[in-house]
Amino acid sequence: MMVTVNPCFHWIGYHLTSNLLQEGIEVIGIDPIVDAKSDLLYMYVGRNSNFQHFFQRSDKENHVQQSNDEWEVDVVDDGLLVRQGDKERDWIELPLLYGEWMDLRRAGVQEKDELVQWVIDHQATYIGTFMETFLERFFDQPLRIEERVEDKDTITERVDALWRCEQLLRKI
């Protein structure tokens, strides 16, 4: 089985890529690597023998023959377009997510405490929780996100991890 993720270094695409690789699934990532964050995220998955990277979809099409057991997942705006072969399988509207490598400016957040409050106020879903649900159901049935209420301590721990990623990005 093979899964193509586009863009693979968008923060959601990166989490999908990373989780699929952890499951031993071959991943083809498509991403132009236009900024320092993409370059950094490449370093986390680029050496995995199950990962191939292409800058554009046409590069992939020129080097890899598509097979019937290949899946494609495109991160588009606030959703995922999932296809197998030539047919569209599912459009998954994403819940409001938070997690490591997210774009804090898009959420309008400047400080760590603001982020904790933003997560609570918006009842955002942690990216890891979303990925668990997504991967469990990815191949079997349409995705139905189950809402989980997280306590403030759990949110704070996750925000701490996210904030460490943000601080790393600010250094480069």
MIMARRO-174932 format. One record per atom (N, C-alpha, C, O, CB): x, y, z; residue in three letters. Coordinates in steps of 0.02 Angstrom, whole numbers, padded with zeros to 5 digits, always signed. Atoms other than C-alpha are relative to their C-alpha. Glycine has a CB too. Example, Ala and Ser with C-alpha at 12.3 -4.5 7.8 and 13.67 -1.06 7.14 Angstrom:
+00045-00059+00000ALA;+00615-00225+00390ALA;+00045+00060+00000ALA;+00097+00059+00033ALA;-00050+00001+00062ALA;-00042-00059-00003SER;+00684-00053+00357SER;-00039+00055+00037SER;-00014+00110+00045SER;+00020+00023-00071SER;
This chain:
+00042-00059+00000MET;+00000+00000+00000MET;+00044+00062+00000MET;+00098+00064+00030MET;-00048+00000+00061MET;-00036-00063+00006MET;+00056+00176-00041MET;-00050+00057+00009MET;-00106+00053-00016MET;+00038+00004-00068MET;+00042-00059-00009VAL;-00015+00345+00011VAL;+00039+00061-00022VAL;+00095+00072+00001VAL;-00025+00007+00074VAL;-00029-00064+00020THR;+00024+00510-00075THR;-00033+00055+00041THR;-00094+00059+00044THR;-00009+00012-00077THR;+00025-00054-00041VAL;+00007+00661+00039VAL;+00023+00066-00031VAL;+00082+00075-00044VAL;+00024-00006+00075VAL;-00015-00064+00033ASN;-00003+00836-00037ASN;-00039+00056+00034ASN;-00100+00053+00035ASN;-00017-00004-00076ASN;-00071-00008-00012PRO;+00061+00950+00035PRO;+00021-00037+00064PRO;-00014-00035+00114PRO;+00018+00075+00005PRO;-00021+00042-00056CYS;+00160+00839+00151CYS;+00033+00039+00056CYS;+00042+00012+00111CYS;+00047-00052-00024CYS;-00031-00039-00054PHE;+00241+00981+00250PHE;-00045+00057+00023PHE;-00022+00101+00060PHE;+00066+00028-00023PHE;+00051-00040-00033HIS;+00082+01079+00285HIS;-00005-00033+00069HIS;+00006-00093+00074HIS;-00070+00001-00040HIS;-00003+00030-00066TRP;+00064+01052+00472TRP;-00046-00060+00007TRP;-00028-00108+00041TRP;-00018+00052+00053TRP;+00044+00058-00003ILE;-00083+00934+00450ILE;+00027-00056-00045ILE;+00027-00114-00026ILE;-00073+00019-00022ILE;-00031+00049+00044GLY;-00001+00847+00302GLY;+00060-00033+00031GLY;+00072-00093+00022GLY;+00020+00032-00065GLY;-00058+00028-00034TYR;+00156+00825+00405TYR;-00021-00053+00052TYR;+00009-00106+00056TYR;+00041+00055+00034TYR;+00023+00048-00051HIS;+00061+00740+00547HIS;-00027-00063-00033HIS;-00015-00118-00009HIS;-00055+00031+00044HIS;+00024+00058+00036LEU;-00025+00626+00422LEU;+00058-00041-00026LEU;+00060-00102-00018LEU;-00046+00022-00058LEU;-00059+00034+00026THR;+00140+00584+00338THR;+00037-00037+00055THR;+00053-00096+00048THR;+00048+00050-00034THR;-00037+00029-00055SER;+00227+00551+00502SER;-00036-00060+00030SER;-00005-00111+00044SER;+00011+00052+00054SER;+00038+00056-00028ASN;+00087+00441+00569ASN;-00003-00059-00047ASN;+00001-00117-00025ASN;-00071+00023+00016ASN;+00001+00055+00048LEU;+00075+00339+00409LEU;+00068-00036+00000LEU;+00070-00097-00002LEU;-00017+00026-00070LEU;-00067+00030-00001LEU;+00264+00311+00412LEU;+00010-00042+00064LEU;+00041-00095+00061LEU;+00054+00054-00005LEU;-00005+00038-00063GLN;+00253+00255+00594GLN;-00038-00066-00005GLN;-00021-00114+00030GLN;-00027+00041+00058GLN;+00038+00062+00010GLU;+00126+00124+00538GLU;+00032-00045-00053GLU;+00006-00099-00067GLU;-00072+00017-00021GLU;-00035+00041+00050GLY;+00250+00060+00407GLY;-00027+00006-00070GLY;-00012-00036-00112GLY;-00001-00070+00021GLY;+00030-00010+00065ILE;+00153+00127+00259ILE;+00047+00042-00043ILE;+00076+00091-00019ILE;-00070+00034+00006ILE;-00041-00038+00047GLU;+00247+00189+00106GLU;-00036+00065-00016GLU;-00095+00065-00033GLU;+00015-00040-00064GLU;+00030-00066+00011VAL;+00218+00376+00085VAL;+00040+00038-00053VAL;+00101+00040-00052VAL;-00001+00041+00066VAL;-00029-00047+00049ILE;+00250+00489-00063ILE;-00025+00069+00020ILE;-00085+00081+00022ILE;-00019-00018-00075ILE;+00018-00067-00019GLY;+00253+00669-00008GLY;+00013+00049-00056GLY;+00064+00046-00090GLY;+00039+00021+00062GLY;-00007-00052+00050ILE;+00224+00814-00125ILE;-00002+00067+00036ILE;-00050+00083+00071ILE;-00056-00004-00055ILE;-00004-00066-00032ASP;+00279+00986-00066ASP;+00059+00038-00030ASP;+00113+00010-00037ASP;+00006-00007+00078ASP;-00054-00038+00031PRO;+00382+01126-00143PRO;+00055+00023+00049PRO;+00106+00048+00026PRO;-00029+00060-00034PRO;-00048-00022-00051ILE;+00476+01162+00021ILE;+00020+00073-00012ILE;+00074+00087-00037ILE;+00063-00046+00001ILE;-00011-00071+00014VAL;+00462+01350+00011VAL;+00020+00042+00060VAL;+00035+00101+00053VAL;-00062+00029-00029VAL;-00018-00039-00060ASP;+00501+01400+00190ASP;+00041-00043+00048ASP;+00050-00103+00038ASP;-00063+00027+00035ASP;-00043+00033-00049ALA;+00610+01356+00340ALA;-00038-00055+00037ALA;-00009-00107+00054ALA;+00027+00051+00050ALA;+00040+00051-00035LYS;+00468+01260+00424LYS;-00004-00064-00041LYS;+00007-00118-00015LYS;-00071+00026+00015LYS;+00002+00059+00044SER;+00447+01143+00275SER;+00067-00036-00002SER;+00070-00097+00000SER;-00022+00021-00071SER;-00067+00028+00002ASP;+00634+01118+00267ASP;+00015-00038+00065ASP;+00043-00093+00063ASP;+00052+00056-00010ASP;-00010+00033-00065LEU;+00639+01075+00453LEU;-00041-00064+00005LEU;-00016-00115+00027LEU;-00019+00048+00057LEU;+00043+00060-00003LEU;+00492+00954+00440LEU;+00026-00055-00045LEU;+00020-00114-00029LEU;-00072+00018-00019LEU;-00030+00050+00044TYR;+00578+00867+00295TYR;+00054-00039+00037TYR;+00061-00100+00027TYR;+00030+00034-00063TYR;-00053+00034-00037MET;+00722+00828+00411MET;-00027-00054+00047MET;+00009-00102+00062MET;+00040+00051+00040MET;+00029+00050-00046TYR;+00604+00730+00526TYR;-00021-00064-00036TYR;-00022-00117-00006TYR;-00059+00030+00035TYR;+00025+00059+00035VAL;+00540+00611+00391VAL;+00043-00020-00060VAL;+00036-00075-00086VAL;-00070+00012-00023VAL;-00036+00010+00063GLY;+00662+00626+00245GLY;+00045-00060-00003GLY;+00058-00086-00058GLY;+00041+00059-00013GLY;-00045+00058+00001ARG;+00775+00484+00298ARG;-00036-00067+00008ARG;-00005-00120+00005ARG;+00051+00006+00055ARG;+00038+00061-00006ASN;+00636+00358+00321ASN;-00002-00036-00068ASN;-00018-00005-00118ASN;-00073+00014+00025ASN;-00004+00037+00064SER;+00656+00222+00188SER;-00068-00009-00033SER;-00070-00025-00093SER;+00032-00068+00012SER;+00067+00005+00029ASN;+00467+00218+00162ASN;-00025+00067-00027ASN;-00083+00072-00047ASN;-00049-00026+00051ASN;+00021-00067+00021PHE;+00464+00403+00114PHE;+00036+00021-00063PHE;+00097+00016-00069PHE;+00012+00051+00056PHE;-00028-00031+00060GLN;+00489+00480-00057GLN;-00030+00070-00005GLN;-00089+00081+00010GLN;-00016-00042-00065GLN;+00024-00069+00004HIS;+00477+00667-00086HIS;+00007+00025-00072HIS;+00057+00013-00105HIS;+00040+00045+00048HIS;-00001-00034+00064PHE;+00433+00762-00244PHE;-00024+00071+00011PHE;-00068+00083+00052PHE;-00044-00037-00053PHE;+00018-00070-00007PHE;+00421+00950-00263PHE;-00068+00016-00031PHE;-00104+00060-00007PHE;+00053+00044-00031PHE;+00064-00011+00034GLN;+00271+00941-00382GLN;-00032-00066-00018GLN;+00003-00117-00024GLN;+00011+00043-00064GLN;+00036+00061+00019ARG;+00137+00815-00428ARG;+00026-00028-00066ARG;+00030-00088-00075ARG;-00075+00014-00004ARG;-00024+00023+00065SER;+00204+00809-00606SER;+00066-00038+00007SER;+00078-00086-00031SER;+00009+00060-00048SER;-00062+00037-00012ASP;+00375+00754-00540ASP;-00016-00071+00022ASP;+00016-00119-00001ASP;+00043+00035+00054ASP;+00020+00066-00023LYS;+00291+00610-00451LYS;-00027-00042-00057LYS;-00008-00100-00065LYS;-00053+00005+00056LYS;+00030+00036+00056GLU;+00191+00562-00604GLU;+00052-00023-00051GLU;+00043-00075-00084GLU;-00052+00043-00035GLU;-00054+00019+00047ASN;+00352+00557-00707ASN;+00044-00055+00028ASN;+00080-00088-00011ASN;+00042+00061-00016ASN;-00047+00047-00030HIS;+00442+00443-00584HIS;-00034-00060+00034HIS;+00000-00111+00046HIS;+00042+00035+00049HIS;+00034+00054-00036VAL;+00311+00333-00498VAL;-00064-00018-00038VAL;-00105+00025-00052VAL;-00016+00021+00073VAL;+00060+00022+00035GLN;+00181+00229-00585GLN;-00056-00010+00051GLN;-00047-00043+00102GLN;+00013-00066-00039GLN;+00057+00005-00046GLN;+00010+00243-00502GLN;-00028-00071-00003GLN;-00033-00101-00057GLN;-00055+00052-00017GLN;+00029+00067-00003SER;-00065+00079-00443SER;-00069+00003+00031SER;-00088+00055+00060SER;+00046-00048+00040SER;+00068+00001-00027ASN;-00239+00026-00390ASN;-00002+00002+00076ASN;-00053+00022+00104ASN;-00035-00062-00024ASN;+00001-00002-00073ASP;-00188+00010-00208ASP;+00030+00064+00028ASP;+00045+00068+00088ASP;+00038-00060+00027ASP;-00026-00064-00023GLU;-00123+00188-00201GLU;-00057+00046+00021GLU;-00108+00051-00014GLU;+00043+00033-00055GLU;+00047-00050-00025TRP;-00217+00317-00100TRP;+00032+00068-00006TRP;+00093+00075-00003TRP;-00021-00015+00073TRP;-00024-00069+00001GLU;-00202+00505-00117GLU;-00040+00040+00050GLU;-00102+00035+00052GLU;-00004+00030-00071GLU;+00033-00045-00047VAL;-00240+00630+00020VAL;+00027+00070-00012VAL;+00086+00083-00005VAL;+00013-00022+00074VAL;-00018-00070+00011ASP;-00240+00815-00022ASP;-00029+00042+00057ASP;-00088+00038+00072ASP;-00027+00025-00069ASP;+00022-00048-00051VAL;-00248+00944+00117VAL;-00022+00062-00038VAL;+00019+00096-00069VAL;+00058+00016+00052VAL;+00029-00055+00037VAL;-00363+01077+00045VAL;-00040+00044+00048VAL;-00090+00021+00077VAL;-00044-00025-00059VAL;+00034-00047-00045ASP;-00415+01230+00147ASP;-00013-00034+00067ASP;+00035-00048+00104ASP;-00067+00024-00031ASP;+00017+00029-00065ASP;-00507+01155+00296ASP;-00026-00071-00008ASP;-00072-00091+00029ASP;-00051+00043+00035ASP;+00023+00068+00010GLY;-00528+00979+00231GLY;+00052-00044-00031GLY;+00106-00021-00051GLY;-00062+00000-00042GLY;-00042+00049+00032LEU;-00450+00823+00163LEU;-00039-00032-00057LEU;-00096-00054-00048LEU;+00025-00054+00050LEU;+00030+00035+00056LEU;-00489+00753-00009LEU;+00037-00066-00006LEU;+00097-00068-00017LEU;+00005+00043-00067LEU;-00028+00068+00000VAL;-00461+00565-00007VAL;-00023-00036-00063VAL;-00082-00040-00078VAL;-00020-00039+00064VAL;+00015+00037+00062ARG;-00450+00466-00169ARG;+00038-00066-00001ARG;+00092-00072+00027ARG;+00018+00043-00064ARG;-00035+00062+00015GLN;-00407+00290-00218GLN;-00003-00009-00075GLN;-00057-00011-00104GLN;-00030-00062+00039GLN;-00002+00005+00072GLY;-00350+00271-00396GLY;-00028+00063-00032GLY;-00009+00118-00012GLY;-00040-00061-00024GLY;+00028-00058+00035ASP;-00450+00385-00511ASP;-00066+00025+00030ASP;-00092+00076+00008ASP;-00011-00018-00072ASP;+00065-00020-00027LYS;-00607+00396-00405LYS;+00006+00035+00067LYS;+00046+00015+00110LYS;-00047-00060+00005LYS;+00001-00035-00063GLU;-00643+00518-00266GLU;-00037-00043+00050GLU;-00091-00069+00036GLU;-00035+00070-00007GLU;+00031+00043-00050ARG;-00681+00424-00107ARG;-00037+00041+00052ARG;-00094+00024+00070ARG;+00051-00043+00033ARG;+00030-00035-00055ASP;-00717+00553+00024ASP;+00027+00071+00006ASP;+00086+00084-00008ASP;+00011-00038+00065ASP;-00020-00067-00020TRP;-00713+00736+00069TRP;-00011+00004+00075TRP;-00067-00007+00099TRP;-00040+00057-00039TRP;+00004-00002-00073ILE;-00675+00757+00253ILE;+00009+00072+00022ILE;+00063+00101+00014ILE;+00052-00046+00033ILE;-00005-00067-00027GLU;-00713+00925+00330GLU;+00034-00006+00068GLU;+00011-00042+00112GLU;-00070+00034+00005GLU;-00039+00005-00062LEU;-00586+00951+00467LEU;-00033+00040+00056LEU;-00059+00095+00045LEU;+00071+00025-00012LEU;+00021-00041-00057PRO;-00638+01004+00641PRO;+00055+00052+00013PRO;+00108+00048-00018PRO;-00012-00044+00063PRO;-00052-00048-00019LEU;-00543+01150+00716LEU;+00053-00039+00038LEU;+00039-00069+00090LEU;-00029+00059+00043LEU;-00055+00040-00027LEU;-00374+01072+00755LEU;+00054+00044+00031LEU;+00061+00102+00013LEU;+00030-00044-00053LEU;-00060-00032-00026TYR;-00223+01119+00859TYR;+00052-00053+00011TYR;+00036-00112+00021TYR;-00015+00040+00065TYR;-00054+00047-00013GLY;-00054+01039+00881GLY;+00066+00028-00024GLY;+00070+00084-00050GLY;-00015-00066-00034GLY;-00067-00019+00019GLU;+00130+01046+00847GLU;+00002+00021-00073GLU;-00029-00011-00116GLU;+00049-00057+00014GLU;-00014-00028+00066TRP;+00183+01148+00694TRP;-00059+00038-00031TRP;-00054+00059-00089TRP;+00020-00056-00046TRP;+00056-00039+00029MET;+00014+01235+00672MET;+00021+00073-00008MET;+00068+00096+00024MET;-00063-00005+00045MET;-00012-00071+00013ASP;+00013+01414+00608ASP;-00036+00041+00053ASP;-00097+00052+00049ASP;-00022+00020-00072ASP;+00031-00038-00055LEU;-00017+01515+00766LEU;-00026+00068-00022LEU;-00075+00093+00006LEU;+00050+00009+00056LEU;+00023-00065+00025ARG;-00035+01677+00669ARG;-00071-00006-00028ARG;-00112+00040-00020ARG;+00048+00028-00054ARG;+00066+00010+00029ARG;-00186+01606+00579ARG;-00053-00003+00054ARG;-00111+00018+00044ARG;-00002-00064-00043ARG;+00046+00003-00056ALA;-00266+01573+00748ALA;-00002+00066+00039ALA;-00043+00074+00084ALA;+00019-00057+00047ALA;-00002-00064-00034GLY;-00221+01750+00803GLY;+00028-00005+00071GLY;+00009+00033+00115GLY;-00069+00029+00003GLY;-00028+00012-00066VAL;-00118+01686+00950VAL;+00072+00024+00002VAL;+00111+00010-00044VAL;-00005-00074+00018VAL;-00068-00025-00008GLN;+00040+01770+01014GLN;+00036-00034+00058GLN;+00097-00044+00056GLN;-00001+00075+00011GLN;-00030+00027-00061GLU;+00070+01691+01186GLU;-00029-00069+00016GLU;-00084-00086-00005GLU;-00012+00047+00059GLU;+00020+00068-00017LYS;+00059+01516+01258LYS;-00067-00001+00038LYS;-00110-00042+00023LYS;+00055-00033+00043LYS;+00063-00001-00038ASP;-00079+01561+01383ASP;-00060+00016-00045ASP;-00115-00010-00034ASP;+00005+00051+00057ASP;+00053-00016+00048GLU;-00181+01636+01241GLU;-00020-00063-00038GLU;-00079-00074-00052GLU;+00023+00055-00049GLU;+00014+00061+00038LEU;-00166+01471+01148LEU;-00042-00049+00041LEU;-00088-00080+00015LEU;+00065-00033-00022LEU;+00040+00044-00043VAL;-00231+01370+01296VAL;-00072+00024+00001VAL;-00118-00016-00006VAL;+00029-00001+00073VAL;+00068-00028-00002GLN;-00381+01487+01307GLN;-00035-00008-00068GLN;-00094-00023-00070GLN;+00002+00073+00020GLN;+00028+00009+00068TRP;-00406+01479+01117TRP;-00026-00071-00009TRP;-00080-00082-00035TRP;+00053+00017-00054TRP;+00020+00071+00006VAL;-00412+01288+01124VAL;-00063-00013+00039VAL;-00109-00045+00015VAL;+00057-00047+00024VAL;+00059+00010-00042ILE;-00537+01291+01267ILE;-00061+00035-00030ILE;-00114+00005-00036ILE;+00013+00026+00071ILE;+00056-00038+00027ASP;-00646+01427+01190ASP;-00028-00030-00064ASP;-00089-00031-00074ASP;+00022+00071-00013ASP;+00021+00027+00064HIS;-00651+01345+01019HIS;-00013-00075+00001HIS;-00032-00104-00050HIS;+00052+00017-00053HIS;+00007+00073-00006GLN;-00660+01166+01083GLN;+00037-00035-00056GLN;+00010-00080-00089GLN;-00074-00020+00001GLN;-00042+00028+00053ALA;-00520+01125+00963ALA;+00020-00071+00016ALA;+00027-00090+00074ALA;+00062+00044-00012ALA;-00021+00070-00006THR;-00470+00944+00933THR;+00075-00004-00010THR;+00103+00026-00056THR;-00037-00045-00051THR;-00073+00010+00006TYR;-00289+00893+00960TYR;+00015-00041-00063TYR;-00020-00090-00077TYR;+00028-00034+00063TYR;-00017+00032+00064ILE;-00206+00839+00796ILE;+00013-00075+00010ILE;-00004-00115-00033ILE;+00061+00033-00031ILE;-00014+00071-00013GLY;-00147+00674+00875GLY;-00064-00040+00008GLY;-00069-00097-00016GLY;+00043-00007+00062GLY;+00065+00033-00009THR;-00325+00629+00926THR;-00035-00008-00067THR;-00063-00060-00082THR;-00045+00041+00049THR;+00030+00003+00066PHE;-00387+00671+00752PHE;+00034-00054-00042PHE;+00000-00094-00075PHE;+00006+00068-00036PHE;-00036+00049+00040MET;-00250+00565+00671MET;-00015-00071+00022MET;-00021-00116-00021MET;+00075+00012+00005MET;+00019+00066-00023GLU;-00291+00415+00781GLU;-00066-00022-00031GLU;-00072-00077-00058GLU;-00006-00002+00077GLU;+00067+00015+00027THR;-00473+00422+00727THR;+00004-00008-00076THR;-00026-00054-00104THR;-00050+00056+00018THR;-00005+00002+00072PHE;-00428+00457+00546PHE;+00032-00064-00024PHE;+00007-00097-00070PHE;+00040+00060-00025PHE;-00035+00060+00022LEU;-00305+00314+00530LEU;-00039-00064+00014LEU;-00037-00111-00025LEU;+00068-00004+00033LEU;+00042+00058-00016GLU;-00423+00191+00616GLU;-00053-00011-00054GLU;-00071-00068-00069GLU;-00033+00009+00068GLU;+00056+00004+00047ARG;-00557+00230+00488ARG;+00018+00015-00072ARG;-00025+00011-00116ARG;-00054+00047+00022ARG;-00022-00023+00066PHE;-00455+00284+00338PHE;-00018-00048-00055PHE;-00042-00027-00108PHE;+00074+00012+00000PHE;+00009+00048+00054PHE;-00472+00124+00240PHE;-00066-00037+00002PHE;-00083-00073-00045PHE;+00056-00049+00002PHE;+00059+00041-00008ASP;-00635+00052+00304ASP;-00066+00036-00012ASP;-00111+00008-00044ASP;-00001-00027+00068ASP;+00064-00035+00004GLN;-00772+00183+00313GLN;+00010+00075+00002GLN;+00064+00098+00019GLN;-00046-00022+00057GLN;-00005-00072-00004PRO;-00808+00369+00300PRO;+00016+00023+00071PRO;-00006-00008+00120PRO;-00064+00033-00025PRO;-00022-00026-00064LEU;-00735+00471+00441LEU;-00056+00037+00036LEU;-00091+00078+00006LEU;+00060+00047-00009LEU;+00047-00035-00043ARG;-00846+00528+00583ARG;+00041+00020+00062ARG;+00059-00022+00103ARG;-00062-00044+00020ARG;-00040-00024-00056ILE;-00752+00636+00707ILE;-00041-00004+00064ILE;-00097+00022+00068ILE;+00024+00073-00012ILE;+00032+00004-00065GLU;-00797+00595+00886GLU;+00028+00056+00042GLU;+00089+00064+00048GLU;+00010-00070+00034GLU;-00024-00054-00042GLU;-00789+00744+01000GLU;+00021-00027+00068GLU;-00014-00068+00098GLU;-00055+00054+00009GLU;-00025+00018-00066ARG;-00685+00721+01156ARG;+00012+00064+00038ARG;+00042+00112+00012ARG;+00065-00043-00005ARG;-00013-00058-00042VAL;-00682+00844+01297VAL;+00066-00012+00035VAL;+00075-00063+00069VAL;-00059+00013+00051VAL;-00066+00005-00031GLU;-00505+00874+01356GLU;+00003+00045+00061GLU;-00024+00100+00061GLU;+00057+00018-00050GLU;-00007-00042-00059ASP;-00462+00936+01528ASP;+00056+00051-00011ASP;+00098+00042-00056ASP;+00014-00043+00064ASP;-00048-00055+00010LYS;-00357+01093+01548LYS;+00072-00023+00008LYS;+00116+00003-00026LYS;-00015+00056+00050LYS;-00068+00025-00009ASP;-00203+00996+01608ASP;+00025-00034-00064ASP;+00082-00024-00084ASP;+00003-00050+00058ASP;-00019+00033+00062THR;-00202+00890+01449THR;+00012+00052-00054THR;+00061+00048-00091THR;-00055-00049-00023THR;-00009-00054+00049ILE;-00225+01045+01341ILE;+00065+00037+00013ILE;+00102+00052-00034ILE;-00060+00049+00002ILE;-00061-00037-00017THR;-00084+01133+01434THR;+00062-00041-00020THR;+00110-00012-00046THR;+00002+00015+00076THR;-00057+00043+00020GLU;+00035+00984+01407GLU;+00010+00003-00075GLU;+00066+00008-00099GLU;-00011-00072+00023GLU;-00004+00000+00073ARG;-00005+00982+01222ARG;+00022+00068-00026ARG;+00061+00072-00074ARG;-00067-00020-00031ARG;-00021-00067+00020VAL;+00013+01170+01206VAL;+00074+00011+00015VAL;+00108+00044-00023VAL;-00043+00053+00037VAL;-00072-00005-00015ASP;+00183+01158+01291ASP;+00041-00031-00056ASP;+00091-00001-00077ASP;+00016-00035+00067ASP;-00036+00032+00055ALA;+00240+01037+01156ALA;-00005+00042-00064ALA;+00045+00051-00099ALA;-00028-00071-00014ALA;+00009-00043+00058LEU;+00167+01149+01021LEU;+00044+00062+00006LEU;+00074+00084-00043LEU;-00075+00020-00008LEU;-00038-00061-00010TRP;+00252+01300+01097TRP;+00075-00012-00010TRP;+00110+00032-00035TRP;-00013+00028+00070TRP;-00070+00016+00013ARG;+00422+01213+01094ARG;+00014-00002-00074ARG;+00067+00022-00096ARG;+00018-00068+00032ARG;-00008+00000+00073CYS;+00398+01184+00908CYS;+00001+00072-00027CYS;+00041+00088-00070CYS;-00057-00040-00034CYS;+00004-00070+00022GLU;+00351+01367+00885GLU;+00065+00037+00016GLU;+00090+00076-00025GLU;-00059+00036+00033GLU;-00063-00032-00020GLN;+00507+01424+00979GLN;+00057-00022-00045GLN;+00100+00018-00063GLN;+00016-00016+00073GLN;-00051+00025+00048LEU;+00615+01314+00868LEU;-00006+00035-00067LEU;+00045+00055-00096LEU;-00007-00076-00009LEU;+00010-00034+00064LEU;+00538+01392+00713LEU;+00022+00073+00004LEU;+00049+00100-00045LEU;-00074-00004-00020LEU;-00020-00071-00007ARG;+00569+01567+00779ARG;+00075+00008+00000ARG;+00100+00062-00017ARG;-00029+00029+00065ARG;-00073-00003-00001LYS;+00754+01526+00798LYS;+00030-00005-00070LYS;+00086+00019-00082LYS;+00028-00055+00044LYS;-00028+00008+00067ILE;+00775+01482+00614ILE;-00024+00052-00048ILE;-00005+00051-00107ILE;-00017-00067-00027ILE;
